[in-house]
Each structure stands twice: as C-alpha cells, then as structure tokens.
Amino acid sequence: MTAIATRPEAPGDEDAIDALTRAAFHHMPLSDGSEAETVRRLRADGDLPLSLVAVNMDEAIIGHVAFSPVSIGDDTPHWFAMGPVSVIPLRQRAGIGSRLIESGLLQLRRMGAKGCVVLGDPDYYHRFGFRHDPTLTYPGPPPEYFQRLVFAGRTPHGVVRYAKAFG
Ligand SMILES: CC(C)(COP(=O)(O)OP(=O)(O)OC[C@H]1O[C@@H](n2cnc3c(N)ncnc32)[C@H](O)[C@@H]1OP(=O)(O)O)[C@@H](O)C(=O)NCCC(=O)NCCS
C-alpha cells in the first residue's frame, strides 16, 4: 500500500475536502448528498474542532473525518460526533478510513473529550469500540446504527442533538 499520512485540515484544504466528500458519498444508497455541505457549514459555524485529512505521498487529500460537538439530554458536557468520514472511492477498503478514525479518536481524547457518538453501520464502527446504548438515543435512523464510545467520566443518557449544520 502507498504511504499515507494524517494531519489536521489546513487553510486551502476546503475545496479538496468538499470534492472528496462528494465523491465518497456519491454512490451511497443512504446518502442525501448533503455531506459536503454539512462539513462546510460546520466549519463556518465554528463547530469543527477537529478535522483530519489523509494525504498520499503527493500531498493529495484522499480521506477526511470531521468531529463536531453534540449536546445530550442529561447535559453531559464534552461529547462529540464523528462524521462525515470519507475516503476516495479508488482507495477505499485499504485501511485509510480506519487510520483516520483511530487517529481522530486519539486526538479527541487528548483534547479532553469525554466521549464520541457515531451514526453508521455497526459492522464497521464496532472495531473502534463504538457500541449501541439504548439509553443514549438519536431519533430517526434504526437505533442500532447510533453508537457511542465513552472515553472518560460517566456514561451519558438521553437524546443526542447534533450541531445545527446537520439540520
Ligand atoms: C466508510 C469509509 C470511510 C471506510 O473507509 P475505508 O478506508 O474504505 O475502510 P477501511 O479500509 O479502514 O476498512 C475496511 C473495512 O471496513 C469495511 N467497510 C468499509 N466501509 C463499510 C461500510 N460502509 N459498512 C460496513 N463496513 C464497511 C470493509 O468491509 C472492510 O472490512 P474488513 O476489514 O473486515 O475487510 C469509506 O469506505 C467511505 O468513504 N465510504 C463512503 C462514505 C461513507 O459511507 N462514510 C461513512 C458514513 S459517515
């Protein structure tokens, strides 16, 4: 596999992240095509405390993961949502998404986060430690697709609300 590296997004990366996100979600059956715009809005709203890109040896951006703050019904602070996560179609299933997610979760912990939620396929996100908890809910999608990972402190309960960029 070609060498890749991860780094925080930098000024000037916005259009490449946008294009990558559109390409990654283009053929996804559950996508409504809004993911790239969501990332832009998170950034504009100041709700993108952690945004990592994966770059190849030519410094081209081939993967991206966003983390944004969430609020929880019981007011547990310092929790975040992971996503969207994107890898360019030609390089999917080569470990890039896993590398981005592991690196992002590690940095999130270092930033003092107490935990993270994700909405997605449990078959994929279980490998990073995410688990469904029926007491922490997100209305709409099948419940088992909403999962959480506790870093520290108490396990929160209640309804989770994403940043307003998610609509
Ligand atoms: C999901 C995504 C980020 C994963 O990145 P990746 O680099 O392709 O994944 P990795 O190489 O790290 O992991 C590959 C493993 O994940 C599995 N996998 C990849 N995408 C998956 C998905 N959507 N659902 C379930 N499993 C998935 C593969 O089967 C493979 O499993 P294996 O290790 O048992 O063989 C990437 O495929 C992508 O951009 N998909 C389109 C956008 C998307 O669905 N994003 C996630 C929702 S926010």
The ligand as a Tripos MOL2 file, in Angstrom:
@<TRIPOS>MOLECULE
LIG
   48    50     1     0     0
SMALL
NO_CHARGES

@<TRIPOS>ATOM
      1 C1        -16.7080    4.1030    5.2190 C.3       1 LIG1
      2 C2        -15.3050    4.5200    4.7700 C.3       1 LIG1
      3 C3        -14.9310    5.8680    5.3680 C.3       1 LIG1
      4 C4        -14.3390    3.4490    5.3000 C.3       1 LIG1
      5 O1        -13.0320    3.7920    4.9080 O.3       1 LIG1
      6 P1        -12.1290    2.6810    4.2160 P.3       1 LIG1
      7 O2        -10.7740    3.2340    4.0960 O.co2     1 LIG1
      8 O3        -12.8030    2.2270    2.9700 O.co2     1 LIG1
      9 O4        -12.2220    1.4980    5.2860 O.3       1 LIG1
     10 P2        -11.0380    0.6380    5.9010 P.3       1 LIG1
     11 O5        -10.1340    0.1800    4.7950 O.co2     1 LIG1
     12 O6        -10.4470    1.3340    7.0420 O.co2     1 LIG1
     13 O7        -11.8390   -0.5820    6.4750 O.3       1 LIG1
     14 C5        -12.2190   -1.5900    5.5820 C.3       1 LIG1
     15 C6        -13.1780   -2.4680    6.3060 C.3       1 LIG1
     16 O8        -14.3450   -1.7510    6.5740 O.3       1 LIG1
     17 C7        -15.4300   -2.3860    5.9570 C.3       1 LIG1
     18 N1        -16.2780   -1.2950    5.4900 N.ar      1 LIG1
     19 C8        -15.9190   -0.2550    4.7300 C.ar      1 LIG1
     20 N2        -16.9920    0.5320    4.5250 N.ar      1 LIG1
     21 C9        -18.0100   -0.0270    5.1890 C.ar      1 LIG1
     22 C10       -19.3630    0.3080    5.3640 C.ar      1 LIG1
     23 N3        -19.9160    1.4090    4.8130 N.pl3     1 LIG1
     24 N4        -20.1300   -0.5030    6.1150 N.ar      1 LIG1
     25 C11       -19.6000   -1.6010    6.6780 C.ar      1 LIG1
     26 N5        -18.3370   -1.9750    6.5520 N.ar      1 LIG1
     27 C12       -17.5500   -1.2040    5.8080 C.ar      1 LIG1
     28 C13       -14.8580   -3.2170    4.8600 C.3       1 LIG1
     29 O9        -15.6850   -4.3130    4.5800 O.3       1 LIG1
     30 C14       -13.5720   -3.6770    5.4680 C.3       1 LIG1
     31 O10       -13.8160   -4.7240    6.3500 O.3       1 LIG1
     32 P3        -12.6990   -5.8090    6.6880 P.3       1 LIG1
     33 O11       -11.5630   -5.0670    7.3530 O.co2     1 LIG1
     34 O12       -13.3770   -6.7570    7.6230 O.co2     1 LIG1
     35 O13       -12.3280   -6.3570    5.3730 O.co2     1 LIG1
     36 C15       -15.1750    4.5740    3.2200 C.3       1 LIG1
     37 O14       -15.4660    3.3060    2.6940 O.3       1 LIG1
     38 C16       -16.0940    5.6160    2.5770 C.2       1 LIG1
     39 O15       -15.6900    6.7520    2.3460 O.2       1 LIG1
     40 N6        -17.3210    5.2180    2.2540 N.am      1 LIG1
     41 C17       -18.2970    6.1150    1.6180 C.3       1 LIG1
     42 C18       -18.7700    7.1710    2.6000 C.3       1 LIG1
     43 C19       -19.3190    6.5610    3.8730 C.2       1 LIG1
     44 O16       -20.1180    5.6210    3.8680 O.2       1 LIG1
     45 N7        -18.8810    7.1020    5.0300 N.am      1 LIG1
     46 C20       -19.2850    6.5800    6.3360 C.3       1 LIG1
     47 C21       -20.5620    7.1570    6.8040 C.3       1 LIG1
     48 S1        -20.3000    8.7510    7.5940 S.3       1 LIG1
@<TRIPOS>BOND
     1     1     2 1
     2     2     3 1
     3     2     4 1
     4     2    36 1
     5     4     5 1
     6     5     6 1
     7     6     7 2
     8     6     8 1
     9     6     9 1
    10     9    10 1
    11    10    11 2
    12    10    12 1
    13    10    13 1
    14    13    14 1
    15    14    15 1
    16    15    16 1
    17    15    30 1
    18    16    17 1
    19    17    18 1
    20    17    28 1
    21    18    19 ar
    22    18    27 ar
    23    19    20 ar
    24    20    21 ar
    25    21    22 ar
    26    21    27 ar
    27    22    23 1
    28    22    24 ar
    29    24    25 ar
    30    25    26 ar
    31    26    27 ar
    32    28    29 1
    33    28    30 1
    34    30    31 1
    35    31    32 1
    36    32    33 2
    37    32    34 1
    38    32    35 1
    39    36    37 1
    40    36    38 1
    41    38    39 2
    42    38    40 1
    43    40    41 1
    44    41    42 1
    45    42    43 1
    46    43    44 2
    47    43    45 1
    48    45    46 1
    49    46    47 1
    50    47    48 1
@<TRIPOS>SUBSTRUCTURE
     1 LIG1         1 GROUP 0 **** ****
